[in-house]
Amino acid sequence: MPESGFERSAESVASMEYSLRAAGEEILANVGRIATSGYILGGHGRALPSSLTKRSGKLSQALNDEQYRSITFTDNQAHFRMDLGADLSHKYGIHENGGLKPITENMRKYFWARYFNDDGQYPKAMWANLAMNKTKSDLVYPRRSFMQPAFRREMEEAGQIIKNRVDIFLSVELRRIVSNAKNTR
């Protein structure tokens, strides 16, 4: 029994949504790859003032993990986003935008522990200064943007990725329409 136009239309919409979802996945994967390879340095535990360094690796792993990506559709728009969750959102925000973090007594104890168990990675005086300085109440995190430049770089390619996916979808749909037209003669 031939399918109705409505059934075929719903199938076409689902197929188009699938094509756009695949394009979105590709774009978000590229953004994660660009952010981690182009903007996050392998810091080996040492912070650098002007660059984002990978220490625990959690943030860079999340950028490349598809469970943090979401693609939703409304009537006439597709929304692509990376949702890093509550645990990583703060880390992302402090690096992307900069900010302040209050120095707590536990942090001061940590600074003293680092001072006495010096590994030579940082100047010993730095740890003592952080521990003893009672007038300084916040650590200042400079802005070390990594996602915004990655998104900007990928947006140059995103249009082409979407165009390629839509072209494939349209090609398949046109072949189907032509085939159906031949079969109904």
MOMOFEN-V989220 format. One record per residue. N is the residue number from 1. OMEGA is omega in whole degrees, -180 to 180 (* if undefined). Layout:
# MOMOFEN-V989220
((N | OMEGA) (N | OMEGA))
This chain:
# MOMOFEN-V989220
((1 | -179) (2 | -179) (3 | -180) (4 | 178) (5 | 180) (6 | 179) (7 | -180) (8 | 179) (9 | 179) (10 | 178) (11 | 179) (12 | 178) (13 | 179) (14 | 179) (15 | 178) (16 | 178) (17 | 178) (18 | 179) (19 | 179) (20 | 177) (21 | 178) (22 | 177) (23 | 179) (24 | 178) (25 | 180) (26 | 180) (27 | -179) (28 | 176) (29 | 178) (30 | 178) (31 | 178) (32 | 179) (33 | 180) (34 | -179) (35 | -177) (36 | -177) (37 | -175) (38 | -172) (39 | 179) (40 | -178) (41 | 175) (42 | -171) (43 | -179) (44 | 175) (45 | -178) (46 | 178) (47 | 175) (48 | -173) (49 | -174) (50 | -178) (51 | 175) (52 | -178) (53 | 179) (54 | 177) (55 | 179) (56 | -179) (57 | -177) (58 | -178) (59 | -180) (60 | 175) (61 | -180) (62 | -180) (63 | -179) (64 | -178) (65 | -175) (66 | 179) (67 | 180) (68 | -180) (69 | 175) (70 | 178) (71 | 179) (72 | -179) (73 | 170) (74 | -176) (75 | -176) (76 | -179) (77 | 171) (78 | -179) (79 | 178) (80 | 177) (81 | 175) (82 | -180) (83 | -174) (84 | 178) (85 | -175) (86 | -176) (87 | -175) (88 | -178) (89 | 179) (90 | 180) (91 | 178) (92 | -177) (93 | -177) (94 | 178) (95 | -176) (96 | -173) (97 | -174) (98 | 178) (99 | -180) (100 | 175) (101 | -179) (102 | 175) (103 | -179) (104 | 177) (105 | 177) (106 | 177) (107 | 179) (108 | 176) (109 | 177) (110 | 180) (111 | 177) (112 | 179) (113 | 178) (114 | 179) (115 | -177) (116 | 178) (117 | -174) (118 | 177) (119 | 177) (120 | -177) (121 | 178) (122 | 176) (123 | -178) (124 | -179) (125 | 180) (126 | -178) (127 | 179) (128 | 179) (129 | 179) (130 | -178) (131 | -174) (132 | -174) (133 | -178) (134 | 180) (135 | 179) (136 | -175) (137 | -178) (138 | 167) (139 | -179) (140 | 176) (141 | 178) (142 | 178) (143 | 177) (144 | -174) (145 | 178) (146 | -180) (147 | -178) (148 | 177) (149 | 179) (150 | 177) (151 | 180) (152 | 179) (153 | -177) (154 | -179) (155 | 175) (156 | -179) (157 | -173) (158 | 179) (159 | 180) (160 | 178) (161 | 180) (162 | 180) (163 | 180) (164 | -180) (165 | 179) (166 | 177) (167 | 178) (168 | 179) (169 | -178) (170 | 178) (171 | 179) (172 | -180) (173 | 180) (174 | 177) (175 | 179) (176 | -180) (177 | 179) (178 | 179) (179 | 178) (180 | 180) (181 | 178) (182 | -178) (183 | -179) (184 | 179) (185 | *))
